[in-house]
Amino acid sequence: MNIVLSIGGSVVGRDQDRISRYAKMLRDVASDHTVFVVVGGGKTARDYIGRARAFGADEAFCDAIGIAVTRLNARLLIAALGHDAYPVPPETQEAALVAALSGRIVVMGGTIPGHTTDAVAAILAEYAQADLLINATATDGIYTKDPKKYPDAVKLDEISPERLVELIAAERMGAGANLPLDMLAAKIIERSGILTVVIDGSDPSNVIDALRGGQIGTYVR
């Protein structure tokens, strides 16, 4: 199987123990599958972007800062993986496909301004004809509303790509949904029919459960 794993920057950050556990899990998975990983920027990226904005930087400049941080986070995971990883983060999805020919785990960050790492992962899954896209994030799935604000929020075990797009559109209109995927990622998933699962990324073993098709997180299909 071809697997693309998107790991939120808020999930791994600079947590050495969690990065080590992700590295161990990825080695196990890569023994049977082709694995691509996209790492987000998290709090570090937000901090740098916030300071740049305070200096008057425009959004494209801030995006470039965020991309740089995602690539630093990718390098941390590469360091943890050692020789099991391709040695540098590819800067495009095409380069990631070439890197995969090495037989190693490919780890990358962002690509271009305007694309979140979730969108990068969805596009990579399309390029790689992935069998499964896993989004390991700070929430345990997709809810109808922000569960931190609304006690009646309902976690969805399964959702269609079309319904996901509708929820994201509703969020933009102020409906209060708290969604771990952005519109571009959702539209890529919708057009490609990529089987996607959103899981709690705090425990790397959840990735194994998702690979086994367990009832974990929220499946988009």
C-alpha positions as CSV (number, residue, x, y, z in Angstrom):
1,M,0.0,0.0,0.0
2,N,1.0,3.6,-0.6
3,I,0.3,5.6,2.6
4,V,0.4,9.4,3.2
5,L,0.5,10.5,6.8
6,S,0.0,14.1,7.6
7,I,1.2,14.9,11.2
8,G,0.1,18.2,12.6
9,G,2.9,20.4,13.9
10,S,1.0,20.8,17.2
11,V,1.1,17.0,17.5
12,V,4.8,16.5,17.3
13,G,6.3,20.0,17.8
14,R,9.7,19.5,19.5
15,D,8.5,16.7,21.7
16,Q,11.5,14.4,21.5
17,D,9.8,11.4,23.1
18,R,6.8,11.6,20.7
19,I,9.0,12.1,17.7
20,S,11.0,9.0,18.7
21,R,7.8,7.0,19.1
22,Y,6.6,8.2,15.7
23,A,9.9,7.1,14.2
24,K,9.6,3.6,15.6
25,M,6.0,3.3,14.4
26,L,7.0,4.5,10.9
27,R,9.8,2.0,10.6
28,D,7.4,-0.8,11.5
29,V,4.8,0.5,8.9
30,A,7.5,1.0,6.2
31,S,8.5,-2.7,6.4
32,D,5.3,-3.5,4.6
33,H,4.2,-0.3,2.9
34,T,5.5,2.8,1.0
35,V,5.3,5.7,3.4
36,F,5.2,9.4,2.8
37,V,5.0,11.8,5.7
38,V,4.0,15.5,5.7
39,V,4.8,17.5,8.9
40,G,3.1,20.7,9.9
41,G,4.6,23.8,11.6
42,G,2.5,24.0,14.8
43,K,3.1,26.5,17.6
44,T,6.6,27.4,16.4
45,A,5.3,28.5,13.0
46,R,2.5,30.5,14.6
47,D,4.9,32.2,16.9
48,Y,7.3,33.2,14.1
49,I,4.4,34.3,11.9
50,G,2.9,36.4,14.6
51,R,6.2,38.2,15.1
52,A,6.6,38.8,11.4
53,R,3.1,40.2,11.2
54,A,3.9,42.6,14.0
55,F,6.7,43.9,11.9
56,G,4.3,44.4,9.0
57,A,5.2,41.4,6.9
58,D,2.6,40.4,4.2
59,E,0.9,37.1,4.1
60,A,3.0,35.6,1.4
61,F,6.1,36.4,3.5
62,C,4.4,34.8,6.5
63,D,3.6,31.7,4.5
64,A,7.3,31.4,3.6
65,I,8.2,31.5,7.2
66,G,5.6,28.8,8.0
67,I,6.9,26.6,5.2
68,A,10.5,27.0,6.5
69,V,9.4,25.8,10.0
70,T,7.5,22.8,8.6
71,R,10.7,21.8,6.8
72,L,12.7,22.1,10.1
73,N,10.1,19.9,11.8
74,A,10.5,17.4,8.9
75,R,14.2,17.4,9.5
76,L,13.7,16.6,13.1
77,L,11.7,13.5,12.2
78,I,14.3,12.6,9.5
79,A,17.0,12.8,12.2
80,A,14.9,10.4,14.4
81,L,14.5,8.0,11.5
82,G,18.2,8.0,10.6
83,H,19.1,5.9,7.6
84,D,15.5,4.7,7.3
85,A,14.5,8.1,5.9
86,Y,15.3,9.9,2.7
87,P,17.9,12.4,4.0
88,V,16.3,15.7,3.0
89,P,12.7,16.9,2.8
90,P,11.5,17.1,-0.8
91,E,10.2,20.6,-1.7
92,T,7.5,19.4,-4.2
93,Q,5.2,16.4,-4.5
94,E,7.0,15.4,-7.7
95,A,10.3,15.4,-5.8
96,A,8.7,13.2,-3.1
97,L,7.8,10.6,-5.6
98,V,11.3,10.5,-6.9
99,A,12.6,10.3,-3.4
100,A,10.4,7.3,-2.7
101,L,12.3,5.3,-5.4
102,S,15.1,5.1,-2.8
103,G,12.9,2.7,-0.8
104,R,13.1,4.9,2.3
105,I,10.5,6.8,4.2
106,V,9.9,10.2,2.6
107,V,9.4,13.1,5.0
108,M,8.5,16.6,3.8
109,G,7.0,19.9,5.0
110,G,5.2,22.7,3.1
111,T,5.6,23.5,-0.6
112,I,4.1,26.8,-1.7
113,P,2.4,29.8,-0.1
114,G,-1.3,29.4,0.3
115,H,-1.2,25.6,0.8
116,T,-1.5,24.2,4.3
117,T,0.4,21.0,5.0
118,D,-3.0,19.2,5.0
119,A,-3.5,20.4,1.4
120,V,0.1,19.4,0.6
121,A,-0.6,15.9,2.0
122,A,-3.8,15.6,0.0
123,I,-2.1,16.6,-3.2
124,L,0.8,14.2,-2.5
125,A,-1.8,11.4,-1.9
126,E,-3.2,12.2,-5.3
127,Y,0.2,12.2,-7.0
128,A,1.2,8.9,-5.2
129,Q,-2.1,7.3,-5.9
130,A,-2.2,6.6,-2.2
131,D,-4.5,3.9,-0.8
132,L,-4.9,5.8,2.4
133,L,-4.4,9.3,3.7
134,I,-4.1,9.6,7.5
135,N,-4.4,13.0,9.2
136,A,-2.9,12.8,12.6
137,T,-4.1,15.9,14.3
138,A,-4.8,17.5,17.7
139,T,-8.5,16.3,17.7
140,D,-9.9,12.8,17.7
141,G,-11.9,13.2,14.6
142,I,-14.4,15.5,12.8
143,Y,-17.2,17.1,14.8
144,T,-20.4,18.8,13.7
145,K,-19.3,21.8,15.9
146,D,-16.4,22.8,18.0
147,P,-16.6,20.4,21.0
148,K,-14.7,22.9,23.2
149,K,-17.4,25.4,22.8
150,Y,-20.6,23.4,22.2
151,P,-21.6,20.5,24.5
152,D,-24.0,19.2,21.8
153,A,-21.2,18.7,19.3
154,V,-21.3,15.3,17.8
155,K,-18.2,13.3,16.6
156,L,-18.7,11.7,13.2
157,D,-17.5,8.2,12.7
158,E,-17.8,8.6,8.9
159,I,-18.5,11.4,6.5
160,S,-18.7,11.8,2.8
161,P,-16.2,14.2,1.1
162,E,-19.2,16.2,-0.1
163,R,-20.5,16.6,3.4
164,L,-17.1,17.6,4.6
165,V,-16.9,20.4,2.0
166,E,-20.3,21.6,3.2
167,L,-19.2,21.6,6.9
168,I,-16.1,23.6,6.0
169,A,-18.2,26.1,4.0
170,A,-20.5,26.4,7.0
171,E,-17.5,27.1,9.2
172,R,-16.5,30.0,7.0
173,M,-20.0,31.4,7.5
174,G,-19.5,31.3,11.3
175,A,-21.4,28.1,12.1
176,G,-18.8,27.2,14.7
177,A,-17.5,23.9,13.3
178,N,-14.0,23.0,14.3
179,L,-12.5,21.0,11.4
180,P,-9.0,19.6,11.1
181,L,-9.0,19.8,7.3
182,D,-9.2,23.0,5.2
183,M,-11.2,23.5,2.0
184,L,-8.4,22.8,-0.5
185,A,-7.5,19.5,1.2
186,A,-11.2,18.6,1.3
187,K,-11.7,19.4,-2.4
188,I,-8.7,17.3,-3.4
189,I,-10.0,14.4,-1.3
190,E,-13.4,14.9,-3.0
191,R,-12.2,14.9,-6.5
192,S,-9.8,12.0,-6.1
193,G,-11.9,9.8,-3.9
194,I,-8.9,9.2,-1.5
195,L,-9.8,7.2,1.5
196,T,-9.0,9.5,4.4
197,V,-9.1,9.1,8.2
198,V,-8.7,11.9,10.7
199,I,-7.3,10.6,14.0
200,D,-5.9,11.8,17.4
201,G,-2.2,12.1,16.6
202,S,-1.0,12.2,20.3
203,D,-0.5,8.5,20.3
204,P,1.4,7.1,17.2
205,S,-0.3,3.7,17.8
206,N,-3.5,5.3,16.5
207,V,-1.9,5.3,13.1
208,I,-1.6,1.5,13.2
209,D,-5.2,1.2,14.2
210,A,-6.2,3.3,11.2
211,L,-4.1,1.2,8.9
212,R,-6.0,-1.9,10.2
213,G,-9.3,-0.3,9.5
214,G,-10.3,0.0,13.1
215,Q,-13.1,2.3,14.2
216,I,-11.0,5.2,15.2
217,G,-11.3,8.9,14.4
218,T,-13.5,9.9,11.4
219,Y,-13.3,8.2,8.0
220,V,-13.9,10.4,4.9
221,R,-15.2,8.1,2.1
